[in-house]
Amino acid sequence: MIEMPENLVEMALKTIGDRWKVMIIQELMDGTKRFGEIKKELGTITQKVLTANLRALEEKGILIRTVYAQIPPRVEYTLTNFGYSLKPVLDSMREWAENYYNQNMKDFLPSLG
């Protein structure tokens, strides 16, 4: 039997906590995408970094890489059910960030009183 780690939040962060991994997962929440589509949406990510992160997410069972035997080769990426189960986590992070932003913007706005 495998012993569960003491700090599960740390384990989760090690699995998906990287900026690019989270953004890739978020991008795939809309459905299957090709490498070029993901790269275009993420903007400043390099091909090397995107490839490494896609491989890591595939190894962790977060996404599936499907290669179609055609010329030129077509490769698509889709979240697994496990990957889609991260939707409420990302939604919560987005809500937290919005609240944080709104709360901290008060400190930067000039006082009206």
Jmol script that loads the backbone (N, CA, C; Angstrom):
load data "model"
ATOM      1  N   MET A   1       0.842  -1.170   0.000  1.00  0.00           N
ATOM      2  CA  MET A   1       0.000   0.000   0.000  1.00  0.00           C
ATOM      3  C   MET A   1       0.898   1.248   0.000  1.00  0.00           C
ATOM      4  N   ILE A   2       0.541   2.218  -0.821  1.00  0.00           N
ATOM      5  CA  ILE A   2       1.301   3.463  -0.910  1.00  0.00           C
ATOM      6  C   ILE A   2       0.848   4.394   0.209  1.00  0.00           C
ATOM      7  N   GLU A   3       1.829   4.952   0.916  1.00  0.00           N
ATOM      8  CA  GLU A   3       1.515   5.873   1.998  1.00  0.00           C
ATOM      9  C   GLU A   3       1.219   7.260   1.424  1.00  0.00           C
ATOM     10  N   MET A   4       0.127   7.867   1.901  1.00  0.00           N
ATOM     11  CA  MET A   4      -0.255   9.193   1.438  1.00  0.00           C
ATOM     12  C   MET A   4       0.708  10.231   2.018  1.00  0.00           C
ATOM     13  N   PRO A   5       1.137  11.172   1.179  1.00  0.00           N
ATOM     14  CA  PRO A   5       2.033  12.223   1.675  1.00  0.00           C
ATOM     15  C   PRO A   5       1.352  13.036   2.774  1.00  0.00           C
ATOM     16  N   GLU A   6       2.170  13.574   3.664  1.00  0.00           N
ATOM     17  CA  GLU A   6       1.637  14.392   4.751  1.00  0.00           C
ATOM     18  C   GLU A   6       1.040  15.686   4.237  1.00  0.00           C
ATOM     19  N   ASN A   7       1.717  16.331   3.330  1.00  0.00           N
ATOM     20  CA  ASN A   7       1.262  17.632   2.850  1.00  0.00           C
ATOM     21  C   ASN A   7       0.702  17.481   1.433  1.00  0.00           C
ATOM     22  N   LEU A   8      -0.609  17.293   1.343  1.00  0.00           N
ATOM     23  CA  LEU A   8      -1.248  17.074   0.049  1.00  0.00           C
ATOM     24  C   LEU A   8      -1.268  18.336  -0.810  1.00  0.00           C
ATOM     25  N   VAL A   9      -1.316  19.511  -0.186  1.00  0.00           N
ATOM     26  CA  VAL A   9      -1.270  20.754  -0.955  1.00  0.00           C
ATOM     27  C   VAL A   9       0.077  20.874  -1.661  1.00  0.00           C
ATOM     28  N   GLU A  10       1.149  20.521  -0.956  1.00  0.00           N
ATOM     29  CA  GLU A  10       2.478  20.555  -1.572  1.00  0.00           C
ATOM     30  C   GLU A  10       2.548  19.574  -2.743  1.00  0.00           C
ATOM     31  N   MET A  11       1.961  18.392  -2.572  1.00  0.00           N
ATOM     32  CA  MET A  11       1.947  17.402  -3.653  1.00  0.00           C
ATOM     33  C   MET A  11       1.195  17.950  -4.866  1.00  0.00           C
ATOM     34  N   ALA A  12       0.055  18.599  -4.621  1.00  0.00           N
ATOM     35  CA  ALA A  12      -0.721  19.183  -5.718  1.00  0.00           C
ATOM     36  C   ALA A  12       0.080  20.266  -6.424  1.00  0.00           C
ATOM     37  N   LEU A  13       0.761  21.106  -5.652  1.00  0.00           N
ATOM     38  CA  LEU A  13       1.570  22.169  -6.255  1.00  0.00           C
ATOM     39  C   LEU A  13       2.719  21.612  -7.079  1.00  0.00           C
ATOM     40  N   LYS A  14       3.315  20.532  -6.620  1.00  0.00           N
ATOM     41  CA  LYS A  14       4.397  19.915  -7.383  1.00  0.00           C
ATOM     42  C   LYS A  14       3.875  19.328  -8.695  1.00  0.00           C
ATOM     43  N   THR A  15       2.623  18.900  -8.697  1.00  0.00           N
ATOM     44  CA  THR A  15       2.040  18.292  -9.887  1.00  0.00           C
ATOM     45  C   THR A  15       1.596  19.341 -10.896  1.00  0.00           C
ATOM     46  N   ILE A  16       0.900  20.379 -10.437  1.00  0.00           N
ATOM     47  CA  ILE A  16       0.327  21.359 -11.374  1.00  0.00           C
ATOM     48  C   ILE A  16       0.654  22.801 -11.025  1.00  0.00           C
ATOM     49  N   GLY A  17       1.510  23.039 -10.038  1.00  0.00           N
ATOM     50  CA  GLY A  17       1.721  24.377  -9.516  1.00  0.00           C
ATOM     51  C   GLY A  17       2.514  25.321 -10.381  1.00  0.00           C
ATOM     52  N   ASP A  18       3.136  24.840 -11.411  1.00  0.00           N
ATOM     53  CA  ASP A  18       3.913  25.686 -12.309  1.00  0.00           C
ATOM     54  C   ASP A  18       2.973  26.589 -13.114  1.00  0.00           C
ATOM     55  N   ARG A  19       3.389  27.819 -13.324  1.00  0.00           N
ATOM     56  CA  ARG A  19       2.572  28.799 -14.051  1.00  0.00           C
ATOM     57  C   ARG A  19       2.075  28.251 -15.389  1.00  0.00           C
ATOM     58  N   TRP A  20       2.978  27.684 -16.157  1.00  0.00           N
ATOM     59  CA  TRP A  20       2.604  27.234 -17.498  1.00  0.00           C
ATOM     60  C   TRP A  20       1.678  26.036 -17.456  1.00  0.00           C
ATOM     61  N   LYS A  21       1.893  25.131 -16.515  1.00  0.00           N
ATOM     62  CA  LYS A  21       1.016  23.959 -16.425  1.00  0.00           C
ATOM     63  C   LYS A  21      -0.419  24.383 -16.152  1.00  0.00           C
ATOM     64  N   VAL A  22      -0.584  25.299 -15.215  1.00  0.00           N
ATOM     65  CA  VAL A  22      -1.932  25.768 -14.882  1.00  0.00           C
ATOM     66  C   VAL A  22      -2.564  26.448 -16.095  1.00  0.00           C
ATOM     67  N   MET A  23      -1.785  27.239 -16.814  1.00  0.00           N
ATOM     68  CA  MET A  23      -2.326  27.935 -17.985  1.00  0.00           C
ATOM     69  C   MET A  23      -2.672  26.952 -19.115  1.00  0.00           C
ATOM     70  N   ILE A  24      -1.874  25.907 -19.265  1.00  0.00           N
ATOM     71  CA  ILE A  24      -2.167  24.873 -20.270  1.00  0.00           C
ATOM     72  C   ILE A  24      -3.465  24.168 -19.908  1.00  0.00           C
ATOM     73  N   ILE A  25      -3.601  23.781 -18.652  1.00  0.00           N
ATOM     74  CA  ILE A  25      -4.825  23.107 -18.198  1.00  0.00           C
ATOM     75  C   ILE A  25      -6.024  24.005 -18.431  1.00  0.00           C
ATOM     76  N   GLN A  26      -5.898  25.268 -18.067  1.00  0.00           N
ATOM     77  CA  GLN A  26      -6.987  26.224 -18.260  1.00  0.00           C
ATOM     78  C   GLN A  26      -7.350  26.320 -19.736  1.00  0.00           C
ATOM     79  N   GLU A  27      -6.347  26.338 -20.591  1.00  0.00           N
ATOM     80  CA  GLU A  27      -6.566  26.437 -22.035  1.00  0.00           C
ATOM     81  C   GLU A  27      -7.309  25.215 -22.573  1.00  0.00           C
ATOM     82  N   LEU A  28      -7.022  24.045 -22.025  1.00  0.00           N
ATOM     83  CA  LEU A  28      -7.645  22.808 -22.502  1.00  0.00           C
ATOM     84  C   LEU A  28      -9.024  22.558 -21.898  1.00  0.00           C
ATOM     85  N   MET A  29      -9.440  23.378 -20.942  1.00  0.00           N
ATOM     86  CA  MET A  29     -10.783  23.232 -20.360  1.00  0.00           C
ATOM     87  C   MET A  29     -11.858  23.405 -21.432  1.00  0.00           C
ATOM     88  N   ASP A  30     -11.540  24.156 -22.492  1.00  0.00           N
ATOM     89  CA  ASP A  30     -12.497  24.381 -23.583  1.00  0.00           C
ATOM     90  C   ASP A  30     -12.583  23.198 -24.537  1.00  0.00           C
ATOM     91  N   GLY A  31     -11.671  22.237 -24.408  1.00  0.00           N
ATOM     92  CA  GLY A  31     -11.691  21.070 -25.280  1.00  0.00           C
ATOM     93  C   GLY A  31     -10.340  20.812 -25.921  1.00  0.00           C
ATOM     94  N   THR A  32     -10.320  19.860 -26.801  1.00  0.00           N
ATOM     95  CA  THR A  32      -9.115  19.406 -27.479  1.00  0.00           C
ATOM     96  C   THR A  32      -8.493  20.525 -28.313  1.00  0.00           C
ATOM     97  N   LYS A  33      -7.160  20.605 -28.234  1.00  0.00           N
ATOM     98  CA  LYS A  33      -6.441  21.605 -29.024  1.00  0.00           C
ATOM     99  C   LYS A  33      -5.141  21.017 -29.543  1.00  0.00           C
ATOM    100  N   ARG A  34      -4.676  21.591 -30.646  1.00  0.00           N
ATOM    101  CA  ARG A  34      -3.387  21.216 -31.210  1.00  0.00           C
ATOM    102  C   ARG A  34      -2.296  22.063 -30.577  1.00  0.00           C
ATOM    103  N   PHE A  35      -1.058  21.592 -30.729  1.00  0.00           N
ATOM    104  CA  PHE A  35       0.106  22.266 -30.150  1.00  0.00           C
ATOM    105  C   PHE A  35       0.131  23.744 -30.513  1.00  0.00           C
ATOM    106  N   GLY A  36      -0.016  24.041 -31.801  1.00  0.00           N
ATOM    107  CA  GLY A  36       0.048  25.421 -32.276  1.00  0.00           C
ATOM    108  C   GLY A  36      -1.032  26.305 -31.686  1.00  0.00           C
ATOM    109  N   GLU A  37      -2.221  25.738 -31.479  1.00  0.00           N
ATOM    110  CA  GLU A  37      -3.315  26.510 -30.883  1.00  0.00           C
ATOM    111  C   GLU A  37      -2.997  26.874 -29.433  1.00  0.00           C
ATOM    112  N   ILE A  38      -2.450  25.909 -28.706  1.00  0.00           N
ATOM    113  CA  ILE A  38      -2.087  26.159 -27.306  1.00  0.00           C
ATOM    114  C   ILE A  38      -0.999  27.219 -27.244  1.00  0.00           C
ATOM    115  N   LYS A  39       0.020  27.055 -28.071  1.00  0.00           N
ATOM    116  CA  LYS A  39       1.140  28.005 -28.085  1.00  0.00           C
ATOM    117  C   LYS A  39       0.661  29.413 -28.410  1.00  0.00           C
ATOM    118  N   LYS A  40      -0.208  29.529 -29.387  1.00  0.00           N
ATOM    119  CA  LYS A  40      -0.731  30.839 -29.790  1.00  0.00           C
ATOM    120  C   LYS A  40      -1.499  31.494 -28.636  1.00  0.00           C
ATOM    121  N   GLU A  41      -2.326  30.716 -27.952  1.00  0.00           N
ATOM    122  CA  GLU A  41      -3.126  31.262 -26.855  1.00  0.00           C
ATOM    123  C   GLU A  41      -2.268  31.686 -25.662  1.00  0.00           C
ATOM    124  N   LEU A  42      -1.183  30.956 -25.420  1.00  0.00           N
ATOM    125  CA  LEU A  42      -0.335  31.264 -24.266  1.00  0.00           C
ATOM    126  C   LEU A  42       0.655  32.386 -24.558  1.00  0.00           C
ATOM    127  N   GLY A  43       0.844  32.698 -25.807  1.00  0.00           N
ATOM    128  CA  GLY A  43       1.653  33.863 -26.171  1.00  0.00           C
ATOM    129  C   GLY A  43       3.149  33.692 -26.009  1.00  0.00           C
ATOM    130  N   THR A  44       3.681  34.045 -24.849  1.00  0.00           N
ATOM    131  CA  THR A  44       5.131  34.143 -24.685  1.00  0.00           C
ATOM    132  C   THR A  44       5.840  32.831 -24.368  1.00  0.00           C
ATOM    133  N   ILE A  45       5.125  31.739 -24.273  1.00  0.00           N
ATOM    134  CA  ILE A  45       5.768  30.457 -23.961  1.00  0.00           C
ATOM    135  C   ILE A  45       6.608  29.997 -25.158  1.00  0.00           C
ATOM    136  N   THR A  46       7.774  29.437 -24.864  1.00  0.00           N
ATOM    137  CA  THR A  46       8.607  28.912 -25.950  1.00  0.00           C
ATOM    138  C   THR A  46       8.148  27.502 -26.305  1.00  0.00           C
ATOM    139  N   GLN A  47       8.525  27.061 -27.484  1.00  0.00           N
ATOM    140  CA  GLN A  47       8.167  25.718 -27.933  1.00  0.00           C
ATOM    141  C   GLN A  47       8.745  24.668 -26.984  1.00  0.00           C
ATOM    142  N   LYS A  48       9.990  24.885 -26.567  1.00  0.00           N
ATOM    143  CA  LYS A  48      10.667  23.941 -25.669  1.00  0.00           C
ATOM    144  C   LYS A  48       9.938  23.822 -24.332  1.00  0.00           C
ATOM    145  N   VAL A  49       9.559  24.949 -23.754  1.00  0.00           N
ATOM    146  CA  VAL A  49       8.876  24.948 -22.456  1.00  0.00           C
ATOM    147  C   VAL A  49       7.481  24.329 -22.591  1.00  0.00           C
ATOM    148  N   LEU A  50       6.773  24.656 -23.669  1.00  0.00           N
ATOM    149  CA  LEU A  50       5.448  24.076 -23.883  1.00  0.00           C
ATOM    150  C   LEU A  50       5.541  22.567 -24.031  1.00  0.00           C
ATOM    151  N   THR A  51       6.490  22.104 -24.816  1.00  0.00           N
ATOM    152  CA  THR A  51       6.675  20.664 -25.007  1.00  0.00           C
ATOM    153  C   THR A  51       6.973  19.967 -23.688  1.00  0.00           C
ATOM    154  N   ALA A  52       7.864  20.526 -22.900  1.00  0.00           N
ATOM    155  CA  ALA A  52       8.225  19.921 -21.611  1.00  0.00           C
ATOM    156  C   ALA A  52       7.030  19.868 -20.669  1.00  0.00           C
ATOM    157  N   ASN A  53       6.239  20.927 -20.627  1.00  0.00           N
ATOM    158  CA  ASN A  53       5.085  20.959 -19.737  1.00  0.00           C
ATOM    159  C   ASN A  53       3.977  20.026 -20.199  1.00  0.00           C
ATOM    160  N   LEU A  54       3.770  19.933 -21.511  1.00  0.00           N
ATOM    161  CA  LEU A  54       2.777  18.987 -22.031  1.00  0.00           C
ATOM    162  C   LEU A  54       3.184  17.554 -21.689  1.00  0.00           C
ATOM    163  N   ARG A  55       4.459  17.237 -21.846  1.00  0.00           N
ATOM    164  CA  ARG A  55       4.945  15.891 -21.504  1.00  0.00           C
ATOM    165  C   ARG A  55       4.753  15.595 -20.023  1.00  0.00           C
ATOM    166  N   ALA A  56       5.078  16.578 -19.175  1.00  0.00           N
ATOM    167  CA  ALA A  56       4.933  16.388 -17.728  1.00  0.00           C
ATOM    168  C   ALA A  56       3.471  16.159 -17.357  1.00  0.00           C
ATOM    169  N   LEU A  57       2.565  16.919 -17.959  1.00  0.00           N
ATOM    170  CA  LEU A  57       1.140  16.749 -17.668  1.00  0.00           C
ATOM    171  C   LEU A  57       0.621  15.409 -18.180  1.00  0.00           C
ATOM    172  N   GLU A  58       1.168  14.956 -19.289  1.00  0.00           N
ATOM    173  CA  GLU A  58       0.796  13.631 -19.815  1.00  0.00           C
ATOM    174  C   GLU A  58       1.280  12.540 -18.860  1.00  0.00           C
ATOM    175  N   GLU A  59       2.505  12.656 -18.388  1.00  0.00           N
ATOM    176  CA  GLU A  59       3.064  11.662 -17.451  1.00  0.00           C
ATOM    177  C   GLU A  59       2.260  11.593 -16.155  1.00  0.00           C
ATOM    178  N   LYS A  60       1.722  12.731 -15.730  1.00  0.00           N
ATOM    179  CA  LYS A  60       0.942  12.790 -14.489  1.00  0.00           C
ATOM    180  C   LYS A  60      -0.510  12.369 -14.692  1.00  0.00           C
ATOM    181  N   GLY A  61      -0.903  12.071 -15.931  1.00  0.00           N
ATOM    182  CA  GLY A  61      -2.272  11.636 -16.197  1.00  0.00           C
ATOM    183  C   GLY A  61      -3.278  12.769 -16.259  1.00  0.00           C
ATOM    184  N   ILE A  62      -2.794  13.997 -16.478  1.00  0.00           N
ATOM    185  CA  ILE A  62      -3.677  15.164 -16.536  1.00  0.00           C
ATOM    186  C   ILE A  62      -4.224  15.362 -17.960  1.00  0.00           C
ATOM    187  N   LEU A  63      -3.422  15.001 -18.954  1.00  0.00           N
ATOM    188  CA  LEU A  63      -3.886  15.133 -20.333  1.00  0.00           C
ATOM    189  C   LEU A  63      -3.462  13.923 -21.153  1.00  0.00           C
ATOM    190  N   ILE A  64      -4.092  13.812 -22.308  1.00  0.00           N
ATOM    191  CA  ILE A  64      -3.799  12.735 -23.260  1.00  0.00           C
ATOM    192  C   ILE A  64      -3.281  13.381 -24.542  1.00  0.00           C
ATOM    193  N   ARG A  65      -2.219  12.816 -25.067  1.00  0.00           N
ATOM    194  CA  ARG A  65      -1.640  13.265 -26.336  1.00  0.00           C
ATOM    195  C   ARG A  65      -2.019  12.232 -27.390  1.00  0.00           C
ATOM    196  N   THR A  66      -2.701  12.683 -28.432  1.00  0.00           N
ATOM    197  CA  THR A  66      -3.123  11.784 -29.503  1.00  0.00           C
ATOM    198  C   THR A  66      -2.411  12.178 -30.783  1.00  0.00           C
ATOM    199  N   VAL A  67      -1.692  11.204 -31.369  1.00  0.00           N
ATOM    200  CA  VAL A  67      -0.957  11.441 -32.609  1.00  0.00           C
ATOM    201  C   VAL A  67      -1.717  10.745 -33.736  1.00  0.00           C
ATOM    202  N   TYR A  68      -2.015  11.500 -34.785  1.00  0.00           N
ATOM    203  CA  TYR A  68      -2.696  10.958 -35.953  1.00  0.00           C
ATOM    204  C   TYR A  68      -1.664  10.701 -37.044  1.00  0.00           C
ATOM    205  N   ALA A  69      -1.706   9.494 -37.600  1.00  0.00           N
ATOM    206  CA  ALA A  69      -0.755   9.094 -38.636  1.00  0.00           C
ATOM    207  C   ALA A  69      -1.185   9.690 -39.971  1.00  0.00           C
ATOM    208  N   GLN A  70      -0.717  10.869 -40.225  1.00  0.00           N
ATOM    209  CA  GLN A  70      -0.990  11.545 -41.492  1.00  0.00           C
ATOM    210  C   GLN A  70       0.179  12.462 -41.791  1.00  0.00           C
ATOM    211  N   ILE A  71       0.203  12.995 -42.982  1.00  0.00           N
ATOM    212  CA  ILE A  71       1.280  13.903 -43.360  1.00  0.00           C
ATOM    213  C   ILE A  71       0.657  15.253 -43.684  1.00  0.00           C
ATOM    214  N   PRO A  72       1.053  16.324 -43.035  1.00  0.00           N
ATOM    215  CA  PRO A  72       1.969  16.342 -41.885  1.00  0.00           C
ATOM    216  C   PRO A  72       1.293  15.739 -40.655  1.00  0.00           C
ATOM    217  N   PRO A  73       2.098  15.239 -39.709  1.00  0.00           N
ATOM    218  CA  PRO A  73       1.521  14.622 -38.516  1.00  0.00           C
ATOM    219  C   PRO A  73       0.657  15.621 -37.743  1.00  0.00           C
ATOM    220  N   ARG A  74      -0.409  15.119 -37.188  1.00  0.00           N
ATOM    221  CA  ARG A  74      -1.296  15.956 -36.376  1.00  0.00           C
ATOM    222  C   ARG A  74      -1.288  15.407 -34.961  1.00  0.00           C
ATOM    223  N   VAL A  75      -1.066  16.287 -33.992  1.00  0.00           N
ATOM    224  CA  VAL A  75      -1.042  15.896 -32.585  1.00  0.00           C
ATOM    225  C   VAL A  75      -2.059  16.767 -31.859  1.00  0.00           C
ATOM    226  N   GLU A  76      -2.904  16.124 -31.065  1.00  0.00           N
ATOM    227  CA  GLU A  76      -3.908  16.852 -30.295  1.00  0.00           C
ATOM    228  C   GLU A  76      -3.764  16.529 -28.818  1.00  0.00           C
ATOM    229  N   TYR A  77      -4.145  17.495 -28.001  1.00  0.00           N
ATOM    230  CA  TYR A  77      -4.066  17.353 -26.550  1.00  0.00           C
ATOM    231  C   TYR A  77      -5.457  17.550 -25.960  1.00  0.00           C
ATOM    232  N   THR A  78      -5.828  16.642 -25.070  1.00  0.00           N
ATOM    233  CA  THR A  78      -7.133  16.675 -24.418  1.00  0.00           C
ATOM    234  C   THR A  78      -6.938  16.360 -22.948  1.00  0.00           C
ATOM    235  N   LEU A  79      -7.678  17.042 -22.094  1.00  0.00           N
ATOM    236  CA  LEU A  79      -7.621  16.716 -20.673  1.00  0.00           C
ATOM    237  C   LEU A  79      -8.268  15.364 -20.424  1.00  0.00           C
ATOM    238  N   THR A  80      -7.722  14.633 -19.480  1.00  0.00           N
ATOM    239  CA  THR A  80      -8.356  13.403 -19.021  1.00  0.00           C
ATOM    240  C   THR A  80      -9.486  13.807 -18.068  1.00  0.00           C
ATOM    241  N   ASN A  81     -10.289  12.847 -17.645  1.00  0.00           N
ATOM    242  CA  ASN A  81     -11.314  13.140 -16.641  1.00  0.00           C
ATOM    243  C   ASN A  81     -10.668  13.716 -15.388  1.00  0.00           C
ATOM    244  N   PHE A  82      -9.504  13.185 -15.058  1.00  0.00           N
ATOM    245  CA  PHE A  82      -8.751  13.688 -13.906  1.00  0.00           C
ATOM    246  C   PHE A  82      -8.353  15.141 -14.126  1.00  0.00           C
ATOM    247  N   GLY A  83      -7.948  15.472 -15.350  1.00  0.00           N
ATOM    248  CA  GLY A  83      -7.603  16.849 -15.683  1.00  0.00           C
ATOM    249  C   GLY A  83      -8.810  17.765 -15.598  1.00  0.00           C
ATOM    250  N   TYR A  84      -9.952  17.303 -16.139  1.00  0.00           N
ATOM    251  CA  TYR A  84     -11.172  18.112 -16.063  1.00  0.00           C
ATOM    252  C   TYR A  84     -11.641  18.300 -14.627  1.00  0.00           C
ATOM    253  N   SER A  85     -11.262  17.386 -13.740  1.00  0.00           N
ATOM    254  CA  SER A  85     -11.669  17.519 -12.336  1.00  0.00           C
ATOM    255  C   SER A  85     -11.001  18.721 -11.668  1.00  0.00           C
ATOM    256  N   LEU A  86     -10.031  19.336 -12.333  1.00  0.00           N
ATOM    257  CA  LEU A  86      -9.371  20.536 -11.805  1.00  0.00           C
ATOM    258  C   LEU A  86     -10.180  21.808 -12.058  1.00  0.00           C
ATOM    259  N   LYS A  87     -11.264  21.716 -12.802  1.00  0.00           N
ATOM    260  CA  LYS A  87     -12.068  22.902 -13.120  1.00  0.00           C
ATOM    261  C   LYS A  87     -12.505  23.655 -11.869  1.00  0.00           C
ATOM    262  N   PRO A  88     -13.090  23.011 -10.854  1.00  0.00           N
ATOM    263  CA  PRO A  88     -13.487  23.778  -9.669  1.00  0.00           C
ATOM    264  C   PRO A  88     -12.291  24.421  -8.954  1.00  0.00           C
ATOM    265  N   VAL A  89     -11.142  23.788  -9.024  1.00  0.00           N
ATOM    266  CA  VAL A  89      -9.932  24.352  -8.407  1.00  0.00           C
ATOM    267  C   VAL A  89      -9.541  25.639  -9.139  1.00  0.00           C
ATOM    268  N   LEU A  90      -9.510  25.585 -10.475  1.00  0.00           N
ATOM    269  CA  LEU A  90      -9.158  26.768 -11.262  1.00  0.00           C
ATOM    270  C   LEU A  90     -10.207  27.864 -11.108  1.00  0.00           C
ATOM    271  N   ASP A  91     -11.489  27.475 -11.056  1.00  0.00           N
ATOM    272  CA  ASP A  91     -12.549  28.462 -10.843  1.00  0.00           C
ATOM    273  C   ASP A  91     -12.377  29.151  -9.496  1.00  0.00           C
ATOM    274  N   SER A  92     -12.030  28.385  -8.476  1.00  0.00           N
ATOM    275  CA  SER A  92     -11.801  28.958  -7.140  1.00  0.00           C
ATOM    276  C   SER A  92     -10.592  29.889  -7.148  1.00  0.00           C
ATOM    277  N   MET A  93      -9.540  29.487  -7.860  1.00  0.00           N
ATOM    278  CA  MET A  93      -8.355  30.342  -7.954  1.00  0.00           C
ATOM    279  C   MET A  93      -8.689  31.653  -8.657  1.00  0.00           C
ATOM    280  N   ARG A  94      -9.488  31.555  -9.716  1.00  0.00           N
ATOM    281  CA  ARG A  94      -9.889  32.757 -10.459  1.00  0.00           C
ATOM    282  C   ARG A  94     -10.717  33.672  -9.557  1.00  0.00           C
ATOM    283  N   GLU A  95     -11.660  33.108  -8.811  1.00  0.00           N
ATOM    284  CA  GLU A  95     -12.493  33.898  -7.896  1.00  0.00           C
ATOM    285  C   GLU A  95     -11.637  34.541  -6.809  1.00  0.00           C
ATOM    286  N   TRP A  96     -10.698  33.774  -6.253  1.00  0.00           N
ATOM    287  CA  TRP A  96      -9.817  34.313  -5.225  1.00  0.00           C
ATOM    288  C   TRP A  96      -9.002  35.476  -5.784  1.00  0.00           C
ATOM    289  N   ALA A  97      -8.453  35.307  -6.989  1.00  0.00           N
ATOM    290  CA  ALA A  97      -7.639  36.346  -7.608  1.00  0.00           C
ATOM    291  C   ALA A  97      -8.462  37.605  -7.870  1.00  0.00           C
ATOM    292  N   GLU A  98      -9.694  37.431  -8.309  1.00  0.00           N
ATOM    293  CA  GLU A  98     -10.563  38.583  -8.548  1.00  0.00           C
ATOM    294  C   GLU A  98     -10.840  39.323  -7.239  1.00  0.00           C
ATOM    295  N   ASN A  99     -11.140  38.583  -6.176  1.00  0.00           N
ATOM    296  CA  ASN A  99     -11.370  39.200  -4.867  1.00  0.00           C
ATOM    297  C   ASN A  99     -10.112  39.897  -4.358  1.00  0.00           C
ATOM    298  N   TYR A 100      -8.987  39.256  -4.522  1.00  0.00           N
ATOM    299  CA  TYR A 100      -7.717  39.830  -4.092  1.00  0.00           C
ATOM    300  C   TYR A 100      -7.438  41.128  -4.846  1.00  0.00           C
ATOM    301  N   TYR A 101      -7.633  41.084  -6.147  1.00  0.00           N
ATOM    302  CA  TYR A 101      -7.413  42.262  -6.985  1.00  0.00           C
ATOM    303  C   TYR A 101      -8.335  43.402  -6.545  1.00  0.00           C
ATOM    304  N   ASN A 102      -9.614  43.099  -6.406  1.00  0.00           N
ATOM    305  CA  ASN A 102     -10.582  44.130  -6.010  1.00  0.00           C
ATOM    306  C   ASN A 102     -10.278  44.700  -4.634  1.00  0.00           C
ATOM    307  N   GLN A 103      -9.898  43.865  -3.704  1.00  0.00           N
ATOM    308  CA  GLN A 103      -9.582  44.316  -2.351  1.00  0.00           C
ATOM    309  C   GLN A 103      -8.339  45.202  -2.345  1.00  0.00           C
ATOM    310  N   ASN A 104      -7.338  44.816  -3.086  1.00  0.00           N
ATOM    311  CA  ASN A 104      -6.085  45.560  -3.084  1.00  0.00           C
ATOM    312  C   ASN A 104      -6.122  46.800  -3.958  1.00  0.00           C
ATOM    313  N   MET A 105      -7.041  46.868  -4.891  1.00  0.00           N
ATOM    314  CA  MET A 105      -7.169  48.065  -5.722  1.00  0.00           C
ATOM    315  C   MET A 105      -7.605  49.251  -4.873  1.00  0.00           C
ATOM    316  N   LYS A 106      -8.335  48.995  -3.788  1.00  0.00           N
ATOM    317  CA  LYS A 106      -8.766  50.076  -2.897  1.00  0.00           C
ATOM    318  C   LYS A 106      -7.566  50.848  -2.365  1.00  0.00           C
ATOM    319  N   ASP A 107      -6.466  50.157  -2.157  1.00  0.00           N
ATOM    320  CA  ASP A 107      -5.261  50.798  -1.639  1.00  0.00           C
ATOM    321  C   ASP A 107      -4.607  51.729  -2.656  1.00  0.00           C
ATOM    322  N   PHE A 108      -4.896  51.517  -3.933  1.00  0.00           N
ATOM    323  CA  PHE A 108      -4.257  52.318  -4.980  1.00  0.00           C
ATOM    324  C   PHE A 108      -5.126  53.441  -5.520  1.00  0.00           C
ATOM    325  N   LEU A 109      -6.431  53.392  -5.198  1.00  0.00           N
ATOM    326  CA  LEU A 109      -7.341  54.424  -5.688  1.00  0.00           C
ATOM    327  C   LEU A 109      -7.283  55.647  -4.777  1.00  0.00           C
ATOM    328  N   PRO A 110      -7.347  56.844  -5.336  1.00  0.00           N
ATOM    329  CA  PRO A 110      -7.324  58.042  -4.490  1.00  0.00           C
ATOM    330  C   PRO A 110      -8.578  58.113  -3.623  1.00  0.00           C
ATOM    331  N   SER A 111      -8.407  58.639  -2.449  1.00  0.00           N
ATOM    332  CA  SER A 111      -9.516  58.772  -1.518  1.00  0.00           C
ATOM    333  C   SER A 111     -10.490  59.838  -2.009  1.00  0.00           C
ATOM    334  N   LEU A 112     -11.784  59.509  -1.938  1.00  0.00           N
ATOM    335  CA  LEU A 112     -12.814  60.466  -2.375  1.00  0.00           C
ATOM    336  C   LEU A 112     -13.345  61.269  -1.186  1.00  0.00           C
ATOM    337  N   GLY A 113     -12.915  60.944   0.012  1.00  0.00           N
ATOM    338  CA  GLY A 113     -13.468  61.592   1.194  1.00  0.00           C
ATOM    339  C   GLY A 113     -12.698  62.686   1.697  1.00  0.00           C
TER     340      GLY A 113
END
end "model"
wireframe off; spacefill off
backbone 0.3
color backbone group
